[in-house]
Amino acid sequence: MDIAALAYSVIHSTEPDQWVRFGEDVAGFSAHQAPGGIALRMDERAGRLFIEKSGRDCYFASGWEIRSEAQFAMALEELQRHGVEFHRATAEERALRHVVDMVWFHDPSGNRHELACGYTSHFDRFVSPVGVQSFVTGNLGYGHMVLPAPKIVETRAFMMDVLGFGVADFMMHRPMGPDGPEQRIDFMHCANGRHHSIALFEGEVPSGCVHLMVEVPTMDEVGHAYDRMLATDTRLMATLGKHTNDRMTSFYMATPGGFALEYGFGGRTVDWDRHTVFESTSVSLWGHDFSVGFGADEKQQMANAA
């Protein structure tokens, strides 16, 4: 299967207006009413994040781009060949996502994936209400997300054998220290140069997502977003730092969905014919103190359990 890029994500929200405020005032997206929800724009497409009103706040679905009708037909044949049960999108689902055609299914860990063929847009120029010049999207997709994968072996195999992803690198997360239990994280790429479009985290995540990542073309834009985060009392989830594997310089902040948004600059692109899979033994070259947000949450959960 030839998946071109991460096209969009669908998010459920009890109060979609919270996403409008966060999206426009902090992240610098532009918010627009869409059939059945709200579209948050980052470029000339009609939306990259689609917000649906729901009874809970959570990540709902990942939309993967298929470039042509012929490739879409072959993708459906591949799903059938592997015995994957999939469902055709309703007209309402297609309208919110602004896609020509779409099917959806779940991976072995229960994450919902959508294969989208084509997109619809007025191609209006993206105008950020806070002056963000642009986001790094295009052929690289809009960014990446980290999804829970308690069945990580089966889910990794599904992503590779059925959807055609490759492993860029992996790391062993040890939240209880060097002698504690391991949780693997697989960073996976599709058919473009972005280091990873999805990562699988070996564990449960109540919100359905660990974080989303969006990339801006200058470090100044990261700094401006950091200032907006402080000005709006948005919670910091991890301090500024530079990742080891994808070289992204970024910080993390809380979203209304119960997961984080990584806001970054300078992510590497990869020639996959010249890439060797590796294990990274450190998250970051410098910075990224997760104890201010993610770590604080883990400590609180442990205290509550005790």
TAMOSUL-V303805 format. One record per pair of residues at least 12 apart in sequence whose ideal C-beta (glycine too) atoms are under 7 Angstrom apart, sorted by the first residue. I is the first residue (numbers start at 0). J is the second residue. Records with the same first field share a line. If there is no record, write none. Layout:
BEGIN
I = J / J
END
This chain:
BEGIN
0 = 74 / 77 / 161 / 162 / 163
1 = 70 / 163 / 190
2 = 63 / 64 / 65 / 162 / 163 / 189 / 190
3 = 64 / 65 / 66 / 189 / 190 / 191
4 = 64 / 138 / 139 / 140 / 189 / 191 / 196
5 = 61 / 63 / 140 / 141 / 142 / 143 / 196
6 = 62 / 63 / 64 / 115 / 118 / 140
7 = 46 / 47 / 48 / 49 / 62 / 96 / 141
8 = 48 / 58 / 60 / 61 / 62 / 144 / 211
9 = 49 / 51 / 59 / 60 / 62
10 = 48 / 50 / 58 / 59 / 256
11 = 51 / 53 / 55 / 56 / 57 / 59
12 = 50 / 52 / 53 / 56 / 255 / 256
13 = 53 / 54 / 55 / 56
15 = 36 / 37 / 50 / 52
17 = 255
18 = 37 / 39 / 50 / 255
19 = 37
21 = 254 / 255
22 = 39
23 = 128 / 129
24 = 129 / 227 / 231
25 = 224 / 227 / 228 / 231 / 233
26 = 213 / 224 / 260
27 = 127 / 129 / 131 / 224
28 = 40 / 41
29 = 125 / 126 / 127 / 128
33 = 46 / 49 / 95
34 = 91 / 94 / 95
35 = 51 / 91 / 94 / 95
36 = 49 / 50 / 51 / 52 / 95
37 = 50
40 = 125
41 = 125 / 134 / 136 / 141 / 213
42 = 125 / 134 / 136
43 = 120 / 122 / 123 / 124 / 125
44 = 118 / 120
45 = 97 / 119 / 120
46 = 97
47 = 141
49 = 95 / 96
51 = 95
56 = 255 / 256 / 257
57 = 206 / 207 / 256 / 257
58 = 206 / 207 / 208 / 256 / 258
59 = 111 / 207
60 = 103 / 111 / 113
61 = 112 / 113 / 144
62 = 96 / 113 / 115
63 = 112 / 113 / 114 / 115
64 = 115 / 140
65 = 114 / 115 / 116
68 = 116
71 = 100 / 114 / 116
74 = 114
75 = 102
77 = 161
78 = 104 / 161
81 = 161
83 = 104 / 161
84 = 104
85 = 102 / 103 / 104
86 = 102 / 103 / 104
87 = 102
88 = 101 / 102 / 103
96 = 115
97 = 118 / 119 / 120
98 = 115 / 116 / 117 / 118
99 = 116 / 117 / 118 / 119
100 = 116 / 117
101 = 113 / 114 / 115 / 116
102 = 114
106 = 154 / 157 / 158
107 = 150 / 153 / 154 / 157
108 = 147 / 148 / 149 / 150 / 154
110 = 146
129 = 227
131 = 215 / 220
133 = 216
134 = 213 / 214 / 215
135 = 214 / 215 / 216
138 = 191
139 = 191 / 192 / 193
140 = 191 / 193 / 196
141 = 213
142 = 211 / 212 / 213 / 214
143 = 193 / 195 / 196 / 197 / 198 / 212
144 = 197 / 208 / 211
145 = 198 / 200 / 208 / 209 / 210
146 = 197 / 199 / 200 / 208
147 = 200 / 202 / 203 / 204 / 207
148 = 199 / 200 / 201
149 = 201 / 202 / 203
151 = 183 / 185 / 199 / 201
154 = 199
155 = 185 / 199
158 = 187
164 = 187 / 188 / 189
165 = 187 / 188 / 271
166 = 185 / 187 / 276
167 = 186 / 187 / 188 / 194 / 195 / 269
168 = 186 / 244 / 276 / 277 / 278 / 279
169 = 183 / 184 / 185 / 186 / 278
170 = 184 / 278 / 279 / 280
171 = 183
172 = 184
174 = 297
182 = 200 / 201 / 202
183 = 201
184 = 198 / 199 / 200 / 201
185 = 198 / 199
186 = 198 / 244
187 = 199
188 = 271
192 = 268 / 269
193 = 266 / 268
194 = 244 / 245 / 266 / 267 / 269
195 = 245
205 = 257
206 = 256 / 257 / 258
208 = 258
209 = 258
210 = 251 / 258 / 259 / 260 / 261
211 = 258 / 260 / 261
212 = 261 / 263
213 = 260 / 262
214 = 263 / 264 / 266
215 = 264
217 = 264
218 = 248 / 264
220 = 264
221 = 248 / 249 / 262 / 263 / 264
224 = 262
225 = 250
228 = 252
233 = 252 / 253
234 = 252 / 253 / 292
235 = 252 / 291 / 292
236 = 251 / 252 / 253 / 259 / 292 / 293
237 = 250 / 251 / 287 / 288 / 289 / 291 / 292 / 293
238 = 250 / 286 / 287 / 288 / 291
239 = 286
240 = 283 / 285 / 286 / 287
241 = 283 / 284 / 285 / 286
242 = 282 / 283
243 = 279 / 281 / 282 / 283 / 284
244 = 279
245 = 266 / 267
246 = 265 / 266 / 267
247 = 263 / 265 / 266
248 = 263 / 264 / 265
249 = 261 / 262 / 263
250 = 262
251 = 292
253 = 292
END
